[in-house]
Amino acid sequence: MFESFLNAFPLLFGGGSFLNILFVISLGLLIGLFVGALPGLTTLMAMAIVLPISFFMDPLVGIPFLIGVYKGGIFGGSIPAILVSLPGTGASVATTFDGPPLTKMGKGRKALETALFSSVIADFSSDIVTILLIGPIALIALLIGPPELAAILFLSILIISSTSSGSVGKNMIMLATGLFIAMIGQDPIAALSRFTFDVFELRAGVPLLPMLIGLFAIPEILINIETKTKDFIKTKLNLNKEENLTWNEFLKLRKTIFRSTIIGTTIGMIPGVGQVVAAFVGYAAAKNSSKNPEKFGKGELEGIAAPEAANNAVNGPTLVPLLTLGIPGDNVTAILLGAFVAHGLRPGPELMSEQGSIVFAILMCMLLANILFLILGYFTMPIFSKVVTIKKSYLIPLTIIFAFAGSFVFRHNPADLYFLLFFGIFGYVLKKLEFDVTPLVMAFILAPSLEYAFGQTLSLGDDNVIMFLLSERPIAALIIVSTPVITWKLWKRSKKLRDVATTITSEQVK
Amino acid sequence: MKFDKFSPNLLSGIISILFGIFIYYKIPTEVEKPVLIFGQSSSEIDPQIVPTIVALMFLIFGLYTAFYEKDTKISNSWPKVTKQILINISTTIICLILYSILFEYLGFVISSVILILSLGTFMGNVNFKYITVISILFPLSIFFLFVNVMHVFLPEFPFYEIRIGNFLIM
């Protein structure tokens, strides 16, 4: 594994691709910042729409491009949250508590710089933790066989479904829906046709890309069209005239940033919980340990640093289960999984042993992205603060045609446009009825591997699978037996974390 | 029973139960049977196992949602859909369906110009000069990016070749 790590350096810095990588990461960061800064348009939507572009690049260029969009989008979301109290993404809701009061005091630039520095430090630290963790976990993952893999995949989708937002019953229905959609086409064991209803287009199964773009981008677009609001916001801002964050002010924030980094990194390791919860927990922890908790919500720099560091620290650790076991922890990593698969890299135990150097090179790109993020974010902050004023009647149609073009180019099949449309409308209805689509997407992505490993386990067990597991695969048996307990514990934990978020929000509303 | 007595969770539960039953009854006809080779099945496991498990999942989780979560306050309220929202959304969806059809026949650029102009005008608050310029420049740029830079296919302009069935007109 260490050899793979060392081999990542020539991959990254040799062969003349380094400048290309720097360019695409910067481009991704700028796209992410732009979309994130527009209230109502999310990072997830931006990633879903630009995903097809990454397919036509080298893996070491295309995947860092998406990582750039991701990182840029998370910070971009904080810009309108701080300046005009409109969170650009869910992860920046907690930032709206202290950002707008600081802007009113003429400290908008200071608040944005606090958000930027906290985000970069937390993200960089959590990426280093990810690089350190991924090797040992990958070595353990190499020891597992089909029964253990089936047990782990089953446990993962249950955890994701139970820890996602919303009611457990609805999440489980989404899980079953994802499994059903994945069943359409051919079974992965004997390639037998199933649930095609004699529709030719369904014979090869439901394509991943139009489904992802449909579920993540189209509902956001439709929600924006609902009200036809004329402008995102009418405001005049000039950040160049405002004062910067001082070194002393930054030093006072170091404890908060450190605490939130640990919180975010830990939450990132729990599948399905995500940045929104991390930001609220980070905020609550900062408020509870502050000597002046009454200042929170009235324009406290710590109130910016805490959620921003926490939500960005989630980014790295969510990649650990994805790269070592092929299990995406959230929707963003599900999109990254789509990019890996399209490049012929199937995340899982074999990926680390066979293409470990590429994985480490991609992880190093994340560190590079943080440095570029700091530079670009600092200098483009005043420009992106003006993005909040762009009219959505210009942007929405452009987003739609990008989504349609992106869905079409991968297979050149007009049927993919109808898949996109179907999943877009389906996603919109689900969003209105407060269903979380995360379990659906996760189940759809993991179902083929789960079914294949499950089939192999049944074959290995011959007539008596239970005896086979107990006598020859005790670890798999142990995982299966402990699945209800682990799921229950994590559900309780995520519920507690979400309660913290709800309490803080209601306190702020009061 | 009044409509408002059906909470979203109750309705979701009922739909899930019905869908589970539907899948279960469709398994014999919709799941292909493995070929027998020398009297032995070509598939090592019964291909109906997984679909049966999924059908049962719909049934069990549907029952759970319909009975235990029908009155829960979390994520269980009807969305506020006004007449205006309904008009906006239906118009957009119709535009998107037409766009999907025109995409293939008129090509990417022309169909996109029509979509941007019509949707932009429908959403309102646009300067007609700007939206016209954007509606032409943006699809052309995307077309150039995909076709000439990334070398992937997008349906071209319709006037390169016009066919009726398999017959090439132009």
Interface residues (C-beta under 8 A of the other chain):
Chain A: I53 F56 S165 G166 S167 V168 G169 K170 M172 I173 L175 A176 L179 F180 M183 D187 I189 A190 L192 S193 R194 F195 T196 F197 I221 L222 I225 E226 T227 K228 K230 D231 K391 K392 S393 Y394 I396 P397 L398 I400 I401 F402 F404 A405 F408 V409 H412 P414 L417 Y418 L420 L421 G424 I425 Y428 K432 L433 E434 F435 E451 F454 G455 L458 S459
Chain B: P8 N9 S12 G13 S16 G20 I23 K26 E30 V31 E32 K33 P34 S42 S43 E44 I45 P47 I49 V50 P51 V54 M57 F58 F61 G62 Y64 T65 Y68 E69 T72 I74 S75 N76 S77 P79 V81 Q84 I85 N88 I89 T92 I93 L96 I97 Y99 S100 F103 E104 F108 S112 L115 I116 L119 G120 M123 G124 N125 V126 Y130 I131 I134 S135 F138 P139 I142 F146 M150 H151 V152 F153 L154 P155
